[in-house]
Amino acid sequence: MVFGEKYFEAINNILEKIHTTQARNIEKSAKLMATAIHDGNLVHVFGSAHSAIPVMEVFPRYGSFIASKGSFHPLLNPRLLWSTVIGAGGVKDLLWIERVEGYIENFLDEQDMKSGDVLLVFSHGGLNAAPVESAMYANKHGLSVVAVTSMENQKVSEPTHSSGKKLSDVADIVIDNCAPSEDAVVKMDGLSEKICPSTTIAIITILQLLMAQVAGELLKMGEKLDVFVSPNIAEIPLSHNKEIFAKYSHILAQHARRK
């Protein structure tokens, strides 16, 4: 696996850099999120295109969890995902929509985001309208914002949003995904461009580090966590996850009643 080793080495270097340089911001973010959840608030999680992958991981995912009064809350917009490569719902549509200013506000208006909540935003580039305006929307409505982005890209790229802002400019805490601006990490003889993107593994790792840390903080607060469990575990009744969904629905309903 001579060629594959190049990717393995590059990914290990990125993960080690996350571990050694981002631990403080991850811990700080986790305490913020745990406090919000403990107080009956939501931690909304947003990303577009491939940055929506951690949004799908946060809940409901085997090993994910909810607390008694609060929870992580995935914000998925089908228009900010691609369902095919060419044609309606394809990549070109997505790449256009996530750059359109004003679009994301209409989506977030329907998401019951309240003061005291937290918004966790994933965006490698941190320049498009969708992530930048989601953070600006959260700022406006009294939410704390945690951004996971490439600080290398934030440093070398000019802002593209009309406000002149990048995602890192409008976040309370920034976690560097430690991936290179170009994302791809493998240089091959015979190719001028690098191949094999790195950010998916980086951002999923950061998400799971956050979730583990949040769970630990909540347990220290005396919270009882309900875990969404794989049906492959024989001793867990089939009704278990149905009960988790019911409790999650109750959390959202209670949150919606708050002024």
N, C-alpha and C positions, 0 to 999 in steps of 0.2 A: 504494500500500500504506500509506495513511495510518494505519489502525488497527493494522496489523501492526508498524509502526515503533515503537509504544509498547512492545511486547514486546521488540523488538530492543534498544531503548535500555535497558530495565530489566535484561535479561540481561547486556548488556555492562557495566553498572554493577556487577552482582554479581560477574562474572568478574574485573573489574579490582580489586574489593575483595579477592577471594580472593588475587589475585596480589600485592597490596601489603601485606596484613595477615597472611596465613597461610603465607607462604613459609618462615618459620623453623620452624614446627611441622610442615609437610610435610617439610622436609629432615630434621628430627630423627626423625620417624616413619620415613622411608625408610631412614635409617641403622640404626635398630632392626630393621626388617624384613629388610634386606639381611644384617645380621650373623646373624640367626636362620636365614635360608635358607642362608647360607654354612656354618653349623655343622650343617646337616642337619635343621633344624627346619621347621615349617610356619607359614605366615601364614594363619590361618583368617579368612574374610571372611563376615560375617553381616548380614542385614537382612531385614525383613519388609514385606509389602505393596509399595508402590512403591520402598521402600528396598532391595528385593531386586534391583533392576535392576543396580546395580554389581556385585553378587555374580555375576550372569550374565556380566558383562563381563570378569571377572578371569581366568578360564580355564575351558574352552578357547574362546578367541576369536581370530580372525585378528589376529596381532600380539602375542598374549600369549606368555608364555615360562615355561620351567622352568630351574632350575640343575642342577648335577650331583647334589646330595644333598638339596636342599630346594625348596620351591615354595609358591606361593599355593594355598590350598585352599578352594574355595567351599562354604559351608554353606547348602544350599537345602532348605527344608521345604515340601512341597506344601500343607500345611495353613495355612501362613503366606503363601500366594499365593491369588489368586482366579482360578478357571477359568471363571466365569460371573458375571453380575451378580446374578440372582435365583435362589434355589433352593440345593440342596446344593452345597457348594463355592463359594458366592457371597460377596459382599462382607460381608454381615452376619455370616456364619460367621467370616470372617477377622478382622473388627473385634472380635469377641468373644474369639476364641482368643488373639490377641496381647496381650490384657489379662489373661488368666487367669494368676494366680501359680502357679508350680510346674510349668507345662507345659514350659517351655523346658529345664529341667534334665533331663527324661527324654530329650529330643531330643539334647542335648549329651553325655549319657552314652554315646551310640553313636558319637561323632565322633573318638575317639582324640586328645583334646587333652592335651598334655603340658607339663610345666614346661620353659621355654625357648622354647616356641612364642609366637606373637603372635596376638591377636584384634583384627581390624579390624571395628568395628561402625558401620553406617550407620543413623541414625534422625533424622529431621527434628525431631520433637517431643522425643524423648529422655525420655519419661515412661512409656510402656507397659511392662508386665512383660517382654515378650520382649527388647527391647534392654537394659533395666536388669539383668535377671537373667542374661542372657548374659555381661555384663561382670562381674557378681558371681561367676558360676561360674568365669570365667577367673581372677579374683583368687584365688579359693579354691584353684585348681589350679596356681598358679605361672606363669601366662601374663601377659605385658604386654598392656595394653589401649590401643588407639587408637580414639577415638570421633570420628565425623564427624556433627555435629549443628548445630542452629540455636541459637547462644548467645543470640540475642534471645529465643527461646522459653524457653530455660532460665532467663532472668532474669525474665520476666514471668509464668511459670506456676508454680503450686504443684505439688509432687510428688503423684503418684497412687498410687505403690507403697507398700505397708504399711511398708516400711523407712524411708520418708521421704527416699529417695534419688532423684536424677535421674541420667541417664546420665553427665553431666559430673562428678558426684560420685565415680564409681567407675571413671574412666578415668585412665590414666597420662599420656596426651597427648590434648588435645582440639583438633580442627580445626573451626573455625567454617565452616559452609557459606555464611555471609553472606547467606542468604535471609531474608526477613521471616517473622515468626511465622505469619502467615496463608498463606504460600506463594504465593498468587496475587499478580500484580503489575500487572495492567492495569485501570485505572479507565476506565469508559465512561459517557458521558452516557446516562441512562435506566436505569442499573443502580446499585443501592445497594451491591452487593458487587463486589469485584474478581474478574477472571477470569484464566485462563492461569497455571498453576503454574510455579514457577521452579526447584524443588529438583532435578528430574531432571537438568537440564543442569548445575547446580552440582555435584552429587555425582559425576556421571560425569566431569566435568572434574577434580575432586579425585582421583578414583581414577586417572585416566590420568597426572596429575602425579606421583602416588606411584609408579606403575609405571615411568614413565620414570626417575625419580630412583633407584628401587631397582635397575633395570637398570644404570644408570651406576655405582652403588656396587659392585655385584657384579662388573662388568667391571674396575673398579679393583682389586678383590681377586684378579683373575686367573681368575675364573669363566668357563667356556664356557657360554653360554646357548643352549638349543634353542628355536627360535621356531615357534609354531603358525602356519602360512602358508596364505594363501588359495590354493585350487586354480586361481584365475584367473592365477596366475603360471606361465607356460608352462615355464620351466626347472626348476621344482620337481617332482620325481617324485611320483606319487600315493601312494607308500609313505611319504613323509616324515611326514605327520601320524599315520599308524599307528605309526611308530617313536616319535613324541612320546608317544602314549598309552601305549605299552609302558614307556617310561622313567618316565612319571608314575606308573603302577601300581607300578613298582619302588620309587620314592621312598616311596609310601604304605606299601608292604609293609615296607620297612626301618624306617620311622618306627614302625609298629605293633610291631615286635620290640623296640624300646627300652623299657627299664623306667622 
